[in-house]
């Protein structure tokens, strides 16, 4: 599974797009309706199916941010 950020067109019905994204294999973690972004994960081979959903403006791979633990050396 890979983390993705899906940008939904402002003119699209967000609820319908989220339902279709789920049907295309997206495991939805969060819907940021105010900005039209859906955060989730999908099998790497499923990214093309997400891009094919009507109302999707773009699909980007997410990236993680880590914070070193309290005993770690700070660079």
N, C-alpha and C positions, 0 to 999 in steps of 0.2 A: 504494500500500500504506500502511496505517496500523498503528501499533504498538498492541497490545492486551494486557491482562492478563485472563485468564479464571480465575474462581474456581470450583473444583469442589467439589460437596457432599462432606462428610466421609463420608457413607454410600455414595458412588459408587465404582465400580471405576475408579481413576485411569487404568490402562492402556487400558481400553475407551474412556473418555471422550477421551483423547488421540488414539486411533486415529480416533474419529468426528470430532473437531475437524479432524484432518488431511484427512479425507474431505470436510469442509465447506469446505475451502480455507485453513485456518490453516497458515502456515509456522511450525513450532515452533522457537523458539530455545533455550528452557530450560524444564525441568519442575522445579518446586520442590515435590516430593512431600510434604515434611514439613508444608507449610502449605497444600497443595491449590491451588497457583497454576500456571498455564501461561502463559508469556510467548512472544509471537510477533507475527506480522504477517499481515494479511489485506487483500484489496481492500476498499475502503470499502463497497461494496455487499454484501459477504459477512458483515457483522457480524450481521445478523438470523439467518442460518443458524447461526452459532456459538451464539447465544442459544437456538436451538431444539434443541440437542443435549441429550439426556437426561442429567442429572447436573450440568449447568452451573448454578451459582447466579447468576453475573453476568459481564458483559463490560464492561470499562472501557477507555477509550482511554488509552494510555501517553503519557508526556511525556518529553522528553529534557532532560538537564541538561548544560550546557556550562561549561567552565572556560576563562577567558581565557588566552591564551598568555603566556609570560614577558615579552614586550615590550609587552604591552597596559597601558593605563592602568587602574588599579583605581578603581572608583567608591566 
